[in-house]
Amino acid sequence: MGLESKLGPSFITTTIDAVVSWARKNSLWPMPLGISCCAIEMMAAADPRFDIARFGSEVMRFTPRQCDLLIVAGTVTYKMAKVVRKIYDQMPEPKWVISMGACASSGGMFRSYSVVQGIDQFVPVDVYVAGCPPRPENLLNAILEIQKKVGKTSVLEFDDKPMIELPVINERKN
Amino acid sequence: MKEKIESKLREKFPQAILEVTDFRGDLTFLVDKNSIVDICKFLKEDKELSFDLLVDLCGVDRAKRKDRFEVVYHITSLKNKFRIRLKVRVDEKDCVVDSVTSVYPTANWHERETYDMFGITFRNHPDLRRMYMPEEFEYYPLRKDFPLIGIPGSLSLPKK
């Protein structure tokens, strides 16, 4: 390219969108919301055998305020749904959600009054992972899918999204 | 041991012991619901029997039979290494049983769970709130007439 040849071998020209989304997608910080057996497979995905660090997602933070990828790994009950939503709301934009396993995606084997039949009823889900529980490879595949999606984003998409003011929940009545 | 428990109970509560069953070594007493606290107190405080541990307390929905609900108490004597079961029948129209928390403090959460799942109210319970379901929930999930998948719209979800 013309400009690059003038500036020398250390320079490339590209777009801001490409650089930012490239940086974003290769350092997704997951919020591990392990609420049942899927969490064990999620931990296995982080171990040296499967090594989630190969995809830049090894920094599991246990505070949602530092994360941009929510991995809901497990059965979500109606009571837990409020907690999941609050954690999602606490995450700063931009953020993505993986619904890991049959329970989170559809209620799974718990066709019951207490279990939410799919978390997409109250949080937007980007990738669903099949399996009960899914193999660690399957979760890694979901992260690759998320990376594809993040790679296509533009900086301005998340420009003026304000943080949600969070209501106080679980106040005891008496 | 069995004979001793039965004779002692019959002597002390001649009216309240309705039925005694002995199935494969499990001794069960069906007792009158109004004297359950007195019976528990007697069984616990009697020096010889000393049934000092409430292992479990739960409810049963007997569907269409007379006296729809049953509350079951499993109590153990650690001294004698012996277990018995007490049962109390409750009618749907008068779904109230006296709380045994004054005798066995463990009963607190067990009775809350039974209240949560079956809607059986425990009189004189210190803190009778729902155990598992949200407090605004209006139904009793372990009743036989409650559908397995629940009642649509009865539990709220956060807005998307």
Chai-1 contact restraints between the chains, C-beta under 6 A:
chainA,res_idxA,chainB,res_idxB,connection_type,confidence,min_distance_angstrom,max_distance_angstrom,comment,restraint_id
A,Y78,B,L155,contact,1.0,0.0,6.0,A-B,restraint_1
A,K79,B,P134,contact,1.0,0.0,6.0,A-B,restraint_2
A,A81,B,L157,contact,1.0,0.0,6.0,A-B,restraint_3
A,K82,B,P158,contact,1.0,0.0,6.0,A-B,restraint_4
A,R85,B,P158,contact,1.0,0.0,6.0,A-B,restraint_5
A,Y113,B,P141,contact,1.0,0.0,6.0,A-B,restraint_6
A,Y113,B,G150,contact,1.0,0.0,6.0,A-B,restraint_7
A,Q121,B,L157,contact,1.0,0.0,6.0,A-B,restraint_8
A,F122,B,L157,contact,1.0,0.0,6.0,A-B,restraint_9
A,F122,B,P158,contact,1.0,0.0,6.0,A-B,restraint_10
A,F122,B,K160,contact,1.0,0.0,6.0,A-B,restraint_11
